[in-house]
């Protein structure tokens, strides 16, 4: 039965300095060669969560995407994380997923964090993105998407995944919500959840404690690391996910959100 090793790089980010962040991350990625299949990087891993996209936005053929593709092929790894890309309508917060066969996927963040003004600087995405590695399907999500369960709700035909991935810059003052919602997404969708957050302090003075988590389809928290740079690695087996969904077929009783409701 299919299995993949996943590694989450929980790290501090150098504020608005793509070159410094790439250099730091490349050293960590190189150390994971032969130890894992998938490496995840935080949200906006080149800059931190900046509302100043213009100087740092790149194209889909730009330096950082090319760097991701080159590293994926050099170290035979899938590498994914979010960064600022240009679009026809401005800028996007985009999850880039680079595979060692030169195949690449892009997910534009659907839910923009209006509380911080993200909606004023970035254009929201409209499409879910699921990518498959060794028969295991990963749903790509970014930070604030976590608060909207309908968006990530498992559906056998419309949203058929095995693992929910969230890369984030989620501040410490709301970390309880981060931990609770990650666990809830795993339980309600009977899937693995990978929640990767950064540590350190950003250019706006926001403090991040990480609390990156790997959670099983039964809601068991396997890893939860706080206040330190770390790499979290775990083997995900397709058999485990399918057994949970077969033995406890709760998903078959889920509400159909396409059914119209009645209002007074």
Secondary structure, DSSP 8 states (H G I E B T S, - for coil): --EEEEEEEE-B--TT-HHHHHHHHHHHHHHTTTT-SEEE--TTTTT-S-S--TTT-B-TTSHHHHHHHHHHHHHT-EEEEEEEEEETTEEEEEEEEE-TTS-EEEEE-SS--GGGTHHHHS-------EEEETTEEEEEEEGGGGG-TTTT--BTTTB--SEEEEEE---GGGHHHHHHHHHHHHHHHTSEEEEEE-EEE-TT--EEEEEEEEE-TT--EEEEEESS-EEEEEEEEHHHHHHHHHHS-GGGG---TTS-----
